[in-house]
Amino acid sequence: MNVALIHDRLHIKTFWEKRINNDCEHAESEEQRKEKSALK
């Protein structure tokens, strides 16, 4: 397999893992913000 292609796949994989982690962290902080809110 082409080295550039392997590098690309790793880059895409880490890119999506970071995106998913960021989305999860954002959802958690959003949840905490709602719990602390006075407007329950």
Residue pairs with C-beta under 8 A, 6 or more apart in sequence:
34 40
